Amino acid sequence: MKFWDSSAVIPLCLQEPSSEQVRAVLQADEDMVVWWSTRLEFLSALERRQREGATESQLNARSVLFALATAWSEVLPSERLRQRAERLLAIHPLSTADALQLAAALIWAEEAPQGLEVVCLDKNLRHGALKEGFTCLP
């Protein structure tokens, strides 16, 4: 089981340079854990691409996303998660969304990330996850 950041879910659903790498990670272990807002973050990215003139099939991308979402586990919002994200904002150069992603990963890891993996393509989030003790893929 691995924690998946939204940045790594996107190339599972859309063709991107990193798609082959993240699909290989998923094939090796199909048990995904994500932050509660992952679907929304994906849909936001998809709509932004469409506004910018991308030609990808929205219907296919949404179908892949919703198929993944039926199988993954979600870390739900909580006061504990918000407090963890607040701490992360104070010590790492993260956006609010990335702090929430990393806080969700830490909650999933029960605050013991050593030996656990985060699938992430975002540079700042990867850096924070590594500093917190996670292994980052790909």
C-alpha positions, 0 to 999 in steps of 0.5 A, a space after each residue: 500500500 502506498 500513499 498517492 499524491 494528486 500529482 501522481 494520480 493525474 498521469 494515471 488518467 491522462 497521457 503525460 511523460 511520467 505516465 509509464 513510470 506511475 503506471 508501473 508503480 501502480 501495477 506493482 501495488 494496486 492498493 492506493 491511499 489518497 487524501 480526501 480532496 484528490 478527486 477534486 484536485 484532479 478534476 480541477 487540473 482536468 478543467 484547467 487543461 480544457 480551458 487552456 485548449 488541451 485535446 485529451 478526452 475528458 470522458 476517458 480521463 474521468 472514467 479512469 479517475 472514477 474507476 481508481 476512486 472506487 478502489 482507493 482508500 481516502 484519508 478524511 479531513 479531521 482536526 488532527 489533520 489540520 493541525 498536522 498541516 499547520 505544523 508542516 506549513 511552518 517547517 516546509 515550503 509547501 502550498 496549503 494543498 501540499 501541506 494537506 496532502 503530506 499531513 494526510 500521508 502522515 496520518 495514514 502512516 500513523 506518524 511513523 513514515 519510515 519504510 512507507 512510500 509516497 508516490 509524488 511528482 511535485 518537487 516541494 511535496 517530495 522534498 517535504 515527504 523525504 524530510 518527514 521520513 517517507 520514501 518517494 516514488 517514482 
